[in-house]
Amino acid sequence: MRTVVLIVVLVLLALFALLNTNALMFPHTLSLGFVTYRGVPMGLILLILGTLLALIFYFWAGLSGLRAQADSARLLRDMEGLRVSLDSKEGSRFAQLQTHIDERLNALPSSAPSADLGSLSARIDALQRDVNLQLAQLDDYLKSKLG
């Protein structure tokens, strides 16, 4: 979009210069305070200065956009690192939980019905699949944002 605006501005400046060549080239006296020049085409100087300012602001806006994209990419990389760290911590927590539950189940008297143990194990497996699915969805989302 910025490129289109720059091209339109430059085309309009060129058209303006073409239509007003005589006025742009008309000699004027230019005083810079410490030196005075006679017969200087003031209109042409102002036109060139306007063109240079348009180009400077175009490149400045492009640089600002690149900085914003770099900051966004850095933030997404940091978020990815945090997600990986949290995934590993969550995995170790699940392993600890599984170990603890196994210990508790082994400590139960053998008179406990095996159907309860089976349903409890199935529930734990279902919860683990659900957490893994949510982590996979988060991973896919972050990968799509990182590109």
N, C-alpha and C positions, 0 to 999 in steps of 0.2 A: 504494500500500500504506500509506504514511504517513497519507494522508487518511482511509482506512478506520479505522486505529487511532485517530486523533484523534477521529473521529466516535463510535466505540465508547466511548472514554474520556469524552467529553462527555455522551453519552446515559446512561452509568452514573452520572456525577456528578449529572445532572438527576434520575434515578430515585432516587438516594440522598437528594437534597435533598427530593424530593416525599414520600418515605416517612418522613423524619425532620424535618419542618418544625418541630415543637414543640421538639425538642432543638437544632436549629440556631438558633432564635430565642430560646432561653433566655438571660436576661441574666446577664452575668458582669462581674467587675471586671478591667479591662485596665490594666496598668501598663507604661509605656514607659521607666521609669527616672526621667525628669524630670517626668512628668505621669501622673496616674491618672484613668481614665475608669470610671464606674460605669454599669451597665445596658447594656453593649455585647454584641450577639449574636456571641460569639466563634466559634461554629460556622459562621455565615454568612461571617464574615471569612476563616476558614480555607478554606472551600469556594471562595470567590471567588479567593483566593490560589492554590489548587491549579489552578483553571481557567486563570488567567492564566499560570502556569508551564507548563502543558501547551501553551498557544498559543505562548508564547515559544519553547519547545524545538521545536515543529513548524516555525515559521518559520525558526529557526536551522538546522535540518536541511535545509530547502529551499534556504536560501542556500548552505550548504556543498555541496549537490548541484549547484547552478548554477555555483559556482566550479570544481568538478571538471570539469564539462562544458566550461566556458570554457577551462580548461587543456588539456583533451583536444583541443578544436577548434584552439587555438593550435599545439599540437604537430603536428597533422595538416596545418595550413597550412604550417608550417615544413618538414615532410617533403615536401609537394607542391612547394615552392620548391626544395628540394634535388634532388628528382627531375627537375624541369625543367632545373636547372643541369647535372646529370649527363647528362641526355639530350643537351643541346646540346654538351657536351664530348665525349660519345661519338660524336656525329655528326661533329664536326670530326676526331676521331681516325680514323674510318672514311674520311673524305675524304682525309686524309693517307695512310692506308694504301693506298687505291685509287690515289692519285697515285704513291706509291712503287712499287707493283706494276706500274703501267703503264710507269713509267720503266725498271724492271728488265726488263720484257718487251720493250720497245723496244730495250734494249741487247743483248738476246740475238741471236746470229747468226741469219740467216734460214734456216739449215740445220736449226733445231729443228723437230720435227714439229708441225704445227698441231693435231693431236688432243690433244697434251699441253697446249697453250695453251687449247684449248676446254674441256678437263676442269678445268683450273685456274680458269678464269673461271667455270665452272659451280659449282665448289666455293665460290668466293668469294661468288657470288650466293646460294648456299644458306645460307652462314654469315650473310650480311647479312639474309636473310629471317628466319632463326632469332632473331637478336638483335632485330630489329624486332618479332617476335611476342612475345618475352619482355618487351620494353619496353611493348608495348601491354597485355599482361596486368597488368603492374605498374601502369600507368596506370589500368586499369579497377578494380583492387583499391583504389587510393588514392581514386579518385572515389567508390566505393561506401562507403568509410569516412568520407569528408568529407560525404557526403549530398547 
